[in-house]
Every structure is written in structure tokens, then in C-alpha cells.
Amino acid sequence: MTDLQVEVVRVFTDPDGRFGNPLGIVDGRLVGESDRQRVAAELGYSETVYVDDPATGTLRIYTATGEMAFAGHPTVGAAAWLHTHGHPVDTLHVPAGPIPVTRSGDHFAVRADTTWGSPWDWRQLSSPEEVLAADRTTYTAGHTFLWSWQDEPAGIIRARAFAPAMNVEEDEATGSAVTQLTAQLTRDLLVIQGAGSHLRTTWHPPTHATVGGQVLPGEPRTLTF
């Protein structure tokens, strides 16, 4: 048995530092590929990042059900964590390709191809109240993204995401999904997702968008495996 130290950050908190999607961050040298999915499942986050080379920003991303070539919340969170640990990289390297990183204070953003990430069943609802009233237990398969305009002229959206296909009943903040929505709507957005996480996007036609937000430290964990 081995005790594994796991760093945790909260990605896409609101301006007051609340909410955010927890991300587990693990030194990739300590966990072999055959154990990475199992460790991610035991940690129970929507995704866990394995930092294989902090100096170059080389990462691998795992969910409870497998590896992902790209995901938004893990790359934004990893960029912030690397910066605070002495590796302020301007590019991350994930299986999908290089990911440019920008920073302003504690706000970090990544730029990605909007065709990357999981496919979603998009459901636009009539109001934020209808989004908030949705019963998460009724979503039992696939990936479903509920959204409505909260303030259309200002580009503010209220959203929730359900991903039981990845053993995630509800995902608090889904970066790759909001880049896809940005491409669909062809405009910059502020997406308020889940309990209240804030994700900001910028549209870069024809195929790219940035997604970013505030990243704050969470409580570290120790996992025995």
C-alpha cells in the first residue's frame, strides 16, 4: 500500500471565492498508467490531472471511466497550480494538442479547439428557474447540458450539466462544454453553472475559444492505494 499526496484546487469559483469545481492534481511520476483511472475513481472528482512534466506543462487527464484528450476545468486548474508551484507555463501539453495559457491575477484561461471535449445533448430552457428546478436524478445516461439566458444582451447564461456516462451525476463547472456553447452562439459568455461557479469564455472564430476563471486552493488529500 502506498500513501499518495493529492493537491486540490477549486476551478471557476465565483468572484467571492465560493463554489468552483474541485480538481485533484497528482505527481504523474508516482502513479503508473495502469493505476491512474482507478485512483481518479477513488478520488471521486469529475477529473484528476497527472502532471508528468511540470517544467513543460505536460499533463494527462482521467475521469472515473477513462482518459480524456482534453477537458477545460482540469487544464485551467493545472495551469494555476503550476504557476503557484514555480512553473508559470504559457502552453500546456495534453493528448489533444498544445493548449495556450493566459493569466490575469488569479484568473487563468486556456484556448482550445471547440470541437474537442465530450459530445453533449444541448437543451435550452426558458428561464434560469427552470434550469435550477431540474432533477438531477432523472438524467441517467450520456451527457446533458441544460442552459438558459439569464441576461442575453450581457451574454450571461445559467447552466447545469449532468454526465452519468462518466459517473458524474452533476458536474459543477464544465469548461469544454462552455467552449462548445460559445461556438454555437458565436459570442463571448459568462456561464454561471451548478451551484454558482463562474466560467468566462471568449470566441475566436472559426474554431477556437478560451475558457477561464478564478482558481483557488482546496484542501489537500492523502489517498492510500
C-alpha positions, 0 to 999 in steps of 0.5 A: 500500500502506498500513501499518495499526496493529492493537491486540490484546487477549486476551478471557476469559483465565483468572484467571492471565492465560493463554489468552483469545481474541485480538481485533484492534481497528482505527481504523474511520476508516482502513479503508473498508467495502469493505476491512474483511472482507478485512483481518479475513481477513488478520488471521486472528482469529475477529473484528476490531472497527472502532471508528468512534466511540470517544467513543460506543462505536460499533463494527462487527464482521467475521469472515473471511466477513462482518459480524456484528450482534453477537458477545460476545468482540469487544464485551467486548474493545472495551469494555476497550480503550476504557476503557484508551484514555480512553473508559470507555463504559457502552453500546456501539453495534453493528448489533444494538442498544445493548449495556450495559457493566459493569466490575469491575477488569479484568473487563468484561461486556456484556448482550445479547439471547440470541437474537442471535449465530450459530445453533449445533448444541448437543451435550452430552457426558458428561464434560469428557474427552470434550469435550477428546478431540474432533477438531477436524478432523472438524467441517467445516461450520456451527457446533458447540458441544460442552459438558459439566458439569464441576461442575453444582451450581457451574454450571461447564461445559467447552466447545469450539466449532468454526465452519468456516462462518466459517473458524474451525476452533476458536474459543477463547472464544465469548461469544454462544454462552455467552449462548445456553447460559445461556438454555437452562439458565436459570442463571448459568455459568462456561464454561471453553472451548478451551484454558482461557479463562474466560467468566462469564455471568449470566441475566436472564430472559426474554431477556437475559444478560451475558457477561464476563471478564478482558481483557488486552493482546496484542501489537500488529500492523502489517498492510500492505494 
